[in-house]
Amino acid sequence: MSFLIGGKEINSRLFIGTGKLPSYEMIKSIIEYSQIDVVTVAVRRIGKGNTWGNIIDYIPKETILMINTSGARDYKEAVKIAQIGRELTKSDWIKVEIEADTKYLLPDNEETIKASEILVKEGFKVFPYITPDLIVAKKLESIGVSAVMPLGSPIGTNKGIAAKELIKPIIKEIKVPVIIDAGLGRPSHAAEAMEMGADACLINTAIATSNDPIKMTKAFKMAVDAGRSAYEIGVLQEKDYADASSPLTGFLRGV
Amino acid sequence: MFNIDETIKFYELNDKSITKNEAFCILNKEEIDERDYISLINCDDLDVLEIAAKRAKKITEMYFGKNIFLYVPLYVSNICSSGCIYCGFSCSNSIERRRLKEDEIDREMKYLKNRGFNSILILTGEDYSKAGFEHLKKAVNIARGYFNEVFIESAAYTYEKYKELALEGMNGLTLYQETYDKGIYSAVHPVGKKRDFDFRLNAVEEAIRAGIKYINIGCLLGLSVNYKKDVFFLLMHVKYLMEKYPNIEISISFPRICPFEGIKFCYTKVSDLDFVKFIVYTRIFLKNVGINISTRENKNLRDNLIGLGVTKMSAESKTSVGGYLSTHNLKGQFEVSDDRKLEEIINKIKEKGYNPEFNNWVML
């Protein structure tokens, strides 16, 4: 089930956010218990010379660190944050997250394209977080991003893939991996995203604010794996009409 | 500009009590509006508040995760030209006055950084002199070398002045309107530039235009007898700012008047019940606003508010100039109620299942 992303071969199609967890200590257990390969960390949370511990120290060395630009209001801030983050962590996987709206936390696609263009040129592996828009995804793909990350529904809402019909064409048309980021509140949402053909899911709120983040990660992991398997096998189509046991038009066939 | 007069009319028209059942109906709505907020703060039923608190907890975790952000205040000067009757630093109080010297600021900040803080609030009196402003700028400049978040709580300034401070490294502004009742405002600010209500109200927007990212506003609960009305105005002010500047992170404070040595005026006591209602219903009404609680409040209340809506807390605060290392032993601005060591506060936050977080921004 391994797949290639950002120039690396990884196994876990479930990526985990770390920004809302009740403790740093939990991160290691989550990663180990569910064999997570990629975690995201906001650069704004990485303190220089922290007396009370640095979030980075709690992440196993072999785990891939995707730093993010959360808090950036425009492309200039995002680029600066990315540069500082790379300096602090030595990781070049950057999730471009530019929220120009603190109420709905919706990404600013226009600024995201600008930041991605600069960061790809600077040698980053760029993972832009976007409101699902096929045209934006295509532009990002042509810029050379490593994946696109459309939201399922607004951050933290746990509403699942409310943007399903906008995500479908992205999965169909975009060649780079598509990671569903934000809004997935239940394992079944993640399974649905994977059945649709998403390459991975990124979960934060639904795990971090659950009663048991370690076990909830496992639940999401199993759902992601199940959804992926089903997609690879070929999910059977839903039928609007059952096969009637006594065909109504059977008389025409001499039945 | 935030329109106070229209807000007064709206409040007075909707300032009514509601029954328990009506309150439950409101809490079942997906979104509550201004009218609902007024109704809920007029309802003292504890069953209603319990249901609301559960909802507030969920919303807080959705937006802020299981985090409590910690910051520390540092008073760098108590020189003041305003005569606010509720303040220990009022120019009419005969207390020893001083500005910390540069090396003292550096020492205090280095100490606070070593204690683990990454967010500092620099406070001064209202000092509009050239020397006062240059001193504040210097303090901000020193702070940027140690901290990622540098808030100031000082006099209200113009766009140009905030621009200068932003260039030195200021990224947050704390500026309380104190009260939104113009009559009371005028009565409690008998002398000084702070008497200009509109100048202060607009200063927040001046700072936003100058590039300040974090805004913390509040009103001093108990200045007005009708403090519920003040809180409603505060929330309307926040809502106005959020709609006009959607990419700014706004937080609010509900400081209750704390006594200080030599206090000589009557104020209205705000009960714990009302205080908790403000926090819980603010969270439900304005889901993404930060809520800040200082060491003015006692440890028991502070501990119990973790998770109900509060997102940011000060810790180990001293309210006198250079209070951490200085040997001058100057009087504080007010008396701190929670004087626990940082370690104790951290342990309590963890015990409650939350992450004590010191970082929320990166100095760009």
Interface residues (C-beta under 8 A of the other chain):
Chain A: G19 K20 L21 P22 S23 Y24 V43 R44 R45 I46 G47 K48 G49 N50 T51 W52 G71 R73 E77 K80 I81 I84 G85 E99 A100 D101 T102 K103 L105 G156 T157 N158 N204 T205 A208 T209
Chain B: E61 M62 Y63 F64 G65 K66 N67 K113 N114 R115 G116 N118 N148 K213 M242 P246 N247 I248 E249 I250 K287 N288 I346 K350 G353 Y354 N355 P356 E357 F358 N359 N360 W361 V362 L364
